[in-house]
């Protein structure tokens, strides 16, 4: 996937969240994340992505690994 593909997908993700509304966005993102995790098919990669996604948000605390 190239940068243009990533940009197009991110734009679609954002537009879908906007269409669903602020109240539904967290549920949508949780469902999207679950579906994406089934495609990763590698626990170590999934763990790394979970930590990376939390890095820099709010207090910057990354969730502990439960390996």
Protein Blocks (a to p, Z undefined) as FASTA:
>chain_A
ZZklmmmmmmmmmmmmmmnopklmmmmmmmmmmmmmmmnopaklmmmmmmmmmgopajlp
acddfZZ
